[in-house]
Amino acid sequence: MSLHAEGWAQLKHGGLLISPAKLDEYFPAAAPVMREFAAEKLRRALTAFDGSNESLSSLLDYILQDLSGLPADEWQKAQSVDSRWAVRSFTGAQIKPRRLWLGPNGETLAVFVPDDGARVSSRAAWG
């Protein structure tokens, strides 16, 4: 197993994103090393996160747009997310993604977070 596959296996996603066995097949090259400037900016964004919905929105914007390079105009946010993307949770509640990326080639990335009434822990496990 490659070094990036070992790191991937340590993430808490339970293989629901992509299994470590398939990682090398679909992503043969390791991600480039993050530049020091970008790492410092990420540290500052994480430090500014206090668990509130407002600071979560700023953190999501930074990670999903600035850090990942996915253009802001390809994202639907909060109330702008079309209701057809809503899903029913195991409790029966209907939930919508907080962010939705619709890529230029039909790619889709839905980002779900706790509802607005719940305070997000500032000690959340990122990765």
Order of alpha helices (4+ residues) and beta strands (2+ residues): alpha-alpha-alpha-alpha-beta-beta-beta-beta-beta
